[in-house]
Amino acid sequence: MQHIYQYGWIIPLIPLLIPILIGVGLLLFPTATKNLRRMWSFQSVLLLSIVMLFSINLSIQQINQNSIYQYVWSWVIINDFSLEFGYLIDPLTSIMSILITTVGIMVLIYSDNYMAHDQAYLRFFAYMSFFSTSMLGLVTSSNLIQIYIFWELVGVSSYLLIGFWFTRPLAANACQKAFVTNRVGDFGLLLGILGFFWITGSFEFRDLFEIFNNLIVDNEVNFLFVTLCAVLLFAGAVAKSAQFPLHVWLPDAMEGPTPISALIHAATMVAAGIFLVARLLPLFIVIPYIMNFISLVGIITVLLGATLALAQKDIKRGLAYSTMSQLGYMMLALGMGSYRNALFHLITHAYSKALLFLGSGSIIHSMETVVGYSPHKSQNMALMGGLTKHVPITKSTFLIGTLSICGIPPLACFWSKDEILTDSWLYSTSFAIIAWITAGLTAFYMFRIYLLTFEGHLGVQVQNYIGKQKIPFCSLSLWGKGVSKRINKNQNLSLLTMTNKERSSFFAKKIYPIDNRAKNVTRHFITIVTFENANFYSYPYESDNTMLFPLLVLCLFTLFVGAIGIPLSQEGMDLDILSKWLTPSINLLLEKWNNSMDWYEFFKDAVFSVSISFLGIFIAAFLYKSSYSSLLNFDLINLFLKMKSGPKRLLWDKMINAIYNWSYNRAYIDSFYTMSLIGGIRKSAELIHFFDRQVIDGITNGFGVITFFVGEALKYLGGGRISSYLFFYLSYVSILVIFYLFFLGHPILFEFFYHWSVFG
């Protein structure tokens, strides 16, 4: 089966056929291509399925043979320098390719229905396939230059997908913010690549690791310069994986369609930074202090992401900050040297978070029919109470994904997160305490999202879905469809009074009127707003089968994928599938992997971690009262607050408000960047503009004005009389002679004229 590796180069090229064919079809046969647009989803799924089967076949061979395959050919040859282009098939590559393809297939199937009413349906699938090509090319790259090329293509794909609805100002700003923020990290990545090439003279991973290790052993490198280059390389991963302080783009990226959030912001693109650090771990592990720096950034991101998710109202933003926190766990594991556990959590988190994002899309899809007379958009969790009986399948799958992220056994994320928490005690006690506290916060905010969405929020008294109330409502549609009724004579005729500015159309061909009352509750990024009479109301509905099928498949992954990391007894030692799969990579890292497990220690740590998770769930159940906490006859929070009065109650309120404001306002980091970076750049630009206009242009314009007035004055001297010319000539000469004698002339002459003028 060795010959199968020789065709590894087709892995990134197969999905590229979709954007090429769509482009050619729109160019040559535009009408037929648009009319048959639904067939492109089938072709996209088919081609990505071929890549998935090919990747699975390669992985099976690696597990059985413990092999690594690399093939390169010369791309640029200049004298003694040869830049090679090729592909590398190792366990890390196969893991990432399987994640990309399996999650990608589910997202494409889901998107066929989710984007069915969008006029840019073809563009969406072209972008998605182009992103799959870029990501697969990244994970199969055999050298740093090739990684950088596909790294930038992934950034371009992300820019296009986040700004897919580019006519929305928020979406346009979000894609620009993501692009600019990632450029900061990408510039650091480029400098780091060039720095290590200057040190080792190679871009190839094997040669780079070997040469650099020899230089370290022989003490022939400048450690300060090497550390700087390593930090610059790591900056690329910080930006792409939304690590502090370059995390600010991730929550805003939720303005893109939900399938995009599930694919690139939960399972694949944000995992590119984790992949890069894992790929370069043999380089980082021999550099002093860089591993500590990686773990420090990881633990800060773990805690920051969890605290920022506590008070978010937008369901997708809450999940985005959860993704940020979980990526911090992976980065922490890599900084601790836990290569296997980081990749294990990458696998389990990818399927669980993809399930949650697609579940949130199913909720938004059902909520877009009616959200009530409210100024919030349909992603606001305050409007989603009481959805349990309306979307039971979505609710069940979302609950499983929530419990998995919370770390509840035997779901997938329990096995991987628990191992990272256990390793943190061996690395640093302070890091371990933060990681374990964050595990409780994770359970709290994830169950908060679940309770607000499906069970309701006590604070806003949403006990059932707002659609049951007979009140006017506006239909918010992302795809241009809305419910409309003919207005009879008995209804308010003001509904028909409108101007062109009061119309709203995004994708739909029909223009719907907006009532004057509705203008106050809509935003500029809402697609369609239709105002109905008070006797008409609706209920949310369960999504179609093509959207539920990916949820059920991802639910199965969430239930069982954790089994690949459970040690099983084999020939006197504990061995799991994942460790055997990663054996070549572990050997490459110069590690001796001992996978034996003390089951007593494991269960002791598991009981502790699960108890912390249940504590977070318990607190969320009382803070956000639901059917689960209604079994009790009292409200714990009100009871607790009654026990406090006076200054203690005031102090408690201030503390709660401070935590809420910290979380809801994103820890004020965006405001700080706005004032310091954006404000500073604008002030610098204004200063440079003032200097250019007033000083540079002022000098030039001043000479022009002076020349103009001098010329105007001199033209009156040309009267045509020789006597006048001689007079002015002698006057000029006399002035110059006097100036020379008094200021530039010889001191003797100066004294002669001085005495002559004084004493005669």
Protein Blocks (a to p, Z undefined) as FASTA:
>chain_A
ZZmmmmmmmmmmmmmmmmmmmmmmmmmmmmlmmmmmmmmmmmmmmmmmmmmmmmmmmmmm
mmmnopacdddddfbdghjbccdddddddfklmmmmmmmmmmmmmmmmmmmmmmmmpmkl
mmmmmmmmmmmmmmmmmmmpcbfklmmmmmmmmmmmmmmmmmmmmmbmklmmmmmmmmmm
mmmmmmmmmmmmmmmmmmnopabfklmmmmmmmmmmnopacfklmmmmmmmmmmmmmmmn
opafklmmmmmmmmpcfklmmmmmmmmmmmmmmmmmmmmmmmmmmpghklmmmmmmmmmm
mmmmmmmmmmccblklmmmmmmmmmmmmmmmmmmnopamlmmmmmmmmmmmmmmmmmmmm
mmmmmmmmpgcjafbdfkbmklmghklmmmmmlmmmmmmmmmmmnopafbfklmmmmmmm
mmmmmmomklmmmmmmmmmmmmmmmmmmmmmmmnopfklopabcfklpccddddddfkop
acdddddfkbcfklmgccfklpccfkbmbdcdddfklmmmccfkbfbdcdddfkbccddd
dddfklmmmmmmmmmmmmmmmmmmpccdeehiacdfklmmmmmmmmmnopacdfbdcfkl
mmmmmmmmmmmmmmmmmmmmmmmgcfklmmpcbdfklmmmmmpgcjllmmmmmmmmmmmm
mmmnonommmmmmmmmmmmmmmmmmmmmmmmmmmmmmmmmmmmmmmmmmmmmmmmmmnop
aklmmmmmmmmmmmmmmmmmmmmmcfklmmmmmmmmmnZZ
